[in-house]
Amino acid sequence: MTAAPVLREIVRQHAEMAAFLWTVYDYHLLHPGENPDMDEERLARLIERLEAHLDGLRVAGNDGMKIAQERYDEFPEAGELFVVRMLGARQAIPVRQLDLDRVREFLTNVVRPR
């Protein structure tokens, strides 16, 4: 049985949305009072969406990683790097279990200046 074809445009959208959602999530955690609409339920949905986009990239296998890396190469921002790093982990780590201080330190030290 042959593998299903990878739809590059859909996988690219997964990469872009995961990067965006990480940025929104991290910003909210750093500035919790700035968006009073971001209650626990909305935050949980945001994390669920982020995890779903990461899963979509994982399902695409090597193509998912390649596309995520292409996004980072074109837009060397923290969100794009976050996605690449999450895909490079030996096993999937739930976003809520991340050590956010270490993640932020890594992202800050590695993101390429434009």
Summary of the structure (lengths in Angstrom):
residues: 114
radius of gyration: 14.4
end to end distance: 44.5
largest distance: 52.0
contacts: 302
relative contact order: 0.16
helix: 74%
strand: 0%
